[in-house]
Amino acid sequence: MSSPVTKGFPAVCLAAVCMCVFVSAALCEDEIFLSPEDIIFAEKRGMEIAQYEKAAMKATDMLLELKPDRSKLGMYIAYKAAGVWKVYFGRISGEAADFQPAYVFACPADSPKKMKAVSFSEIPAEVTQRARAVNTAVKAIEFDARGGPYNTSVFREEDGMLTVYLLPGNKNPDVVLLGGDFKVSVSSDGSQAVRKIPLHRTVLEIPSVPKEGKPAGSFHTHIMDDLPTETDVAQVILYPSLAPHSILGREWFSQIDKNGRIIILGRTKEILLH
């Protein structure tokens, strides 16, 4: 991310972009830099991050109402199993990096509004491993971080590895933060960072509510990759006022709609010439 951000494109530019929507299929077939699998993954994982965040945000609101003992807090882990989200709040302790939860909330996977506090005793080993992975990822980026604290989400991959996404936390309801985020691959037990990837170089603040009379949508530029990241997709799903969110890449111009669908609009240079 490197350019200033606006609420949307000027009307002329937006019209030119719309004319190019239907060329995406042919372009994808001819261009090796665009993988349909990568697009599908970004859409799917972006949705998963958004769902994770929604569960965590609702649980956090309920936690704050309880006026919790903050000495027992340090992280949260949301974990979905058997159609239920459980959100654990606690801290890592000891050399073994054991996760000690203090508060747990649960809701049906499709209804965060039904979140409620629940009792707990034994904590699944999977939750402890994910907590370790988050702790490991936070330490891995500490010298690269440009702010904090971070909102985190963690996922188990098909090969057994854990992937942690870290997005800058935001306390200002008037803006949405895009960028400053990381993706960290962690060993299956959560103890070792294998790879860390900065997803954007900078952090942009985009007003969360468009002003009247301004074109709808928003945009930013990509200098590290052409495709929208998983976190780009998640943010647009979480904040629909950003949609349609357009991304100006080095080779390709893309757009994310309010449902998290990625559309390849065309080559950047060709669109900008219209």
C-alpha positions as CSV (number, residue, x, y, z in Angstrom):
1,M,0.0,0.0,0.0
2,S,1.6,3.2,-1.0
3,S,-0.9,5.8,-2.3
4,P,-3.2,8.3,-0.6
5,V,-6.7,6.9,-0.3
6,T,-10.1,8.4,-1.2
7,K,-13.7,7.5,-0.6
8,G,-13.8,6.3,-4.2
9,F,-12.8,6.8,-7.7
10,P,-13.6,9.9,-9.7
11,A,-16.7,9.2,-11.8
12,V,-14.8,9.0,-15.1
13,C,-12.3,6.5,-13.8
14,L,-15.0,4.4,-12.1
15,A,-16.9,4.3,-15.4
16,A,-13.8,3.1,-17.2
17,V,-13.3,0.4,-14.6
18,C,-16.8,-0.9,-14.9
19,M,-16.4,-1.3,-18.7
20,C,-13.6,-3.8,-18.0
21,V,-15.3,-6.1,-15.6
22,F,-16.2,-8.8,-18.1
23,V,-12.7,-9.4,-19.5
24,S,-11.5,-11.1,-16.4
25,A,-12.0,-14.7,-17.5
26,A,-9.9,-14.4,-20.7
27,L,-7.2,-12.5,-18.9
28,C,-6.8,-15.2,-16.2
29,E,-6.4,-17.9,-18.8
30,D,-3.5,-16.1,-20.6
31,E,-1.6,-14.6,-17.6
32,I,0.6,-16.8,-15.5
33,F,0.8,-14.2,-12.7
34,L,-2.9,-14.8,-11.9
35,S,-3.9,-18.1,-10.5
36,P,-7.6,-19.0,-10.1
37,E,-6.6,-21.1,-7.1
38,D,-5.0,-18.1,-5.4
39,I,-8.1,-16.0,-6.0
40,I,-10.4,-18.7,-4.6
41,F,-8.1,-19.1,-1.6
42,A,-8.0,-15.3,-0.9
43,E,-11.8,-15.2,-1.0
44,K,-12.3,-18.2,1.2
45,R,-9.7,-17.3,3.8
46,G,-10.9,-13.7,3.8
47,M,-14.4,-14.9,4.7
48,E,-12.9,-17.1,7.4
49,I,-11.0,-14.2,8.9
50,A,-14.1,-12.0,8.8
51,Q,-16.1,-14.7,10.6
52,Y,-13.3,-15.1,13.2
53,E,-13.3,-11.4,13.8
54,K,-17.0,-11.1,14.2
55,A,-17.0,-13.8,16.8
56,A,-14.1,-12.3,18.6
57,M,-15.6,-8.7,18.6
58,K,-18.9,-9.8,20.0
59,A,-17.2,-11.8,22.7
60,T,-15.0,-8.9,23.5
61,D,-18.0,-6.6,24.0
62,M,-19.5,-9.1,26.4
63,L,-16.2,-9.5,28.2
64,L,-15.9,-5.8,28.8
65,E,-19.4,-5.7,30.3
66,L,-18.2,-8.2,32.9
67,K,-15.4,-5.8,34.0
68,P,-12.8,-8.6,33.8
69,D,-9.7,-9.0,35.8
70,R,-7.2,-7.7,33.3
71,S,-4.3,-9.3,35.1
72,K,-5.6,-12.6,33.7
73,L,-5.8,-11.4,30.1
74,G,-3.3,-11.1,27.3
75,M,-4.8,-12.8,24.2
76,Y,-7.9,-14.3,22.7
77,I,-8.4,-17.4,20.6
78,A,-11.6,-18.0,18.6
79,Y,-12.1,-21.7,17.7
80,K,-14.9,-23.1,15.6
81,A,-15.9,-26.8,16.0
82,A,-19.1,-28.7,15.5
83,G,-20.9,-25.6,14.4
84,V,-20.1,-23.6,17.4
85,W,-17.7,-20.7,17.9
86,K,-15.9,-20.5,21.3
87,V,-13.8,-17.5,22.2
88,Y,-11.2,-18.0,24.9
89,F,-9.6,-15.0,26.7
90,G,-6.6,-15.6,28.8
91,R,-2.8,-15.5,28.8
92,I,0.3,-17.6,28.1
93,S,2.4,-18.6,31.1
94,G,5.4,-20.7,31.9
95,E,8.3,-22.0,29.8
96,A,6.0,-24.5,28.2
97,A,3.8,-21.6,27.0
98,D,0.7,-23.1,28.5
99,F,-2.5,-21.2,27.7
100,Q,-4.5,-20.2,30.8
101,P,-8.0,-19.1,29.8
102,A,-10.0,-17.0,32.3
103,Y,-13.2,-16.3,30.3
104,V,-14.9,-18.3,27.6
105,F,-17.9,-17.3,25.4
106,A,-19.8,-19.4,22.8
107,C,-22.3,-19.0,20.1
108,P,-23.7,-20.9,17.1
109,A,-21.3,-20.5,14.1
110,D,-23.9,-18.6,12.1
111,S,-25.2,-16.3,14.8
112,P,-22.6,-14.2,16.8
113,K,-25.5,-12.2,18.3
114,K,-26.3,-15.3,20.4
115,M,-22.9,-15.2,22.1
116,K,-23.0,-15.9,25.8
117,A,-20.6,-16.7,28.6
118,V,-20.0,-20.4,29.3
119,S,-18.4,-22.5,31.9
120,F,-15.3,-24.5,31.1
121,S,-12.9,-27.0,32.6
122,E,-10.5,-28.9,30.3
123,I,-9.2,-26.9,27.4
124,P,-8.8,-28.7,24.0
125,A,-5.1,-29.2,23.0
126,E,-5.9,-27.6,19.7
127,V,-6.8,-24.3,21.5
128,T,-3.5,-24.4,23.4
129,Q,-1.5,-25.0,20.2
130,R,-3.3,-22.1,18.5
131,A,-2.7,-19.8,21.5
132,R,1.0,-20.7,21.3
133,A,1.0,-20.0,17.6
134,V,-0.4,-16.5,18.2
135,N,2.2,-15.9,20.9
136,T,4.9,-17.1,18.6
137,A,3.7,-14.9,15.7
138,V,3.5,-11.8,17.8
139,K,7.1,-12.3,18.9
140,A,8.1,-12.9,15.3
141,I,7.0,-9.5,14.1
142,E,7.9,-7.4,17.1
143,F,10.8,-5.8,15.3
144,D,8.8,-5.1,12.1
145,A,5.6,-4.0,13.8
146,R,4.4,-0.4,13.2
147,G,1.9,-0.2,16.0
148,G,-0.2,-2.5,18.0
149,P,-1.8,-4.3,19.7
150,Y,-2.9,-6.5,16.9
151,N,-6.1,-8.3,16.2
152,T,-5.1,-11.9,15.5
153,S,-6.7,-14.9,13.8
154,V,-5.3,-18.4,13.5
155,F,-6.1,-21.3,11.2
156,R,-4.9,-24.9,10.9
157,E,-3.8,-25.7,7.4
158,E,-4.2,-29.0,5.5
159,D,-0.5,-29.8,6.0
160,G,-0.8,-29.4,9.8
161,M,0.9,-26.0,9.9
162,L,-0.8,-23.0,11.6
163,T,-1.2,-19.7,10.0
164,V,-1.6,-16.5,12.0
165,Y,-2.9,-13.2,10.6
166,L,-2.1,-10.0,12.5
167,L,-4.1,-6.8,11.7
168,P,-3.5,-3.5,13.5
169,G,-6.1,-2.9,16.2
170,N,-8.3,0.1,15.7
171,K,-10.0,2.1,18.4
172,N,-11.3,4.9,16.1
173,P,-14.8,4.0,14.8
174,D,-14.6,6.8,12.2
175,V,-11.9,5.0,10.2
176,V,-11.0,1.6,8.9
177,L,-7.3,0.6,8.9
178,L,-6.0,-1.1,5.8
179,G,-2.4,-2.4,5.8
180,G,0.3,-2.9,8.4
181,D,-0.7,-6.5,8.6
182,F,1.3,-9.7,8.6
183,K,0.9,-13.4,7.8
184,V,3.0,-15.8,9.9
185,S,3.4,-19.6,9.3
186,V,4.0,-21.5,12.5
187,S,4.9,-25.1,13.2
188,S,2.1,-27.5,14.0
189,D,2.6,-27.3,17.8
190,G,2.6,-23.5,17.7
191,S,6.2,-23.2,19.0
192,Q,8.2,-22.0,16.0
193,A,7.7,-19.3,13.4
194,V,8.6,-20.8,10.0
195,R,7.9,-17.8,7.7
196,K,6.6,-14.3,8.2
197,I,5.2,-12.2,5.4
198,P,4.3,-8.5,5.6
199,L,1.2,-8.2,3.5
200,H,1.4,-4.4,3.0
201,R,4.1,-1.8,3.7
202,T,2.0,1.0,5.1
203,V,-1.2,1.6,7.0
204,L,-4.0,3.6,5.5
205,E,-6.9,5.2,7.3
206,I,-10.2,5.1,5.3
207,P,-13.3,6.8,6.6
208,S,-15.7,4.2,7.7
209,V,-18.8,6.2,6.6
210,P,-18.7,7.8,3.1
211,K,-19.7,11.5,2.9
212,E,-22.8,12.4,1.0
213,G,-22.2,13.3,-2.6
214,K,-19.0,11.3,-2.9
215,P,-18.6,8.3,-5.2
216,A,-19.1,5.0,-3.4
217,G,-16.2,2.7,-2.8
218,S,-12.5,3.0,-1.9
219,F,-9.2,1.9,-3.3
220,H,-5.5,1.4,-2.5
221,T,-2.4,0.5,-4.4
222,H,-0.4,-2.8,-4.1
223,I,3.4,-2.6,-4.6
224,M,4.1,-6.1,-3.2
225,D,1.6,-8.3,-5.0
226,D,-1.1,-7.9,-7.6
227,L,-3.8,-9.8,-6.0
228,P,-5.9,-8.7,-3.1
229,T,-4.7,-10.3,0.2
230,E,-6.9,-12.4,2.4
231,T,-7.0,-9.5,4.9
232,D,-8.1,-7.1,2.2
233,V,-11.1,-9.4,1.5
234,A,-11.8,-9.7,5.3
235,Q,-11.8,-5.9,5.8
236,V,-14.3,-5.3,3.0
237,I,-16.6,-8.0,4.3
238,L,-16.4,-6.5,7.8
239,Y,-16.8,-2.9,6.6
240,P,-19.1,-3.0,3.6
241,S,-18.9,0.8,3.2
242,L,-15.5,0.2,1.6
243,A,-17.1,-1.7,-1.3
244,P,-16.5,-1.8,-4.1
245,H,-12.9,-1.7,-3.0
246,S,-10.5,-1.5,-5.9
247,I,-6.8,-2.4,-5.8
248,L,-4.2,-0.9,-8.2
249,G,-1.5,-3.5,-8.7
250,R,1.6,-3.3,-10.8
251,E,0.1,-5.6,-13.6
252,W,-3.5,-6.0,-12.7
253,F,-6.4,-3.9,-11.5
254,S,-8.8,-5.8,-9.2
255,Q,-11.9,-5.1,-7.1
256,I,-13.5,-6.7,-4.0
257,D,-17.3,-6.5,-3.7
258,K,-19.2,-6.3,-0.4
259,N,-19.5,-10.1,-0.2
260,G,-15.8,-10.6,-0.6
261,R,-15.8,-11.6,-4.2
262,I,-12.6,-10.7,-6.1
263,I,-13.0,-9.4,-9.7
264,I,-10.1,-8.9,-12.0
265,L,-10.9,-5.8,-13.9
266,G,-8.0,-5.8,-16.4
267,R,-4.5,-4.7,-16.8
268,T,-3.5,-1.7,-14.8
269,K,-1.9,0.2,-17.6
270,E,-4.8,-0.3,-20.0
271,I,-7.4,0.8,-17.5
272,L,-5.5,3.9,-16.5
273,L,-5.2,4.9,-20.2
274,H,-9.0,5.1,-20.6
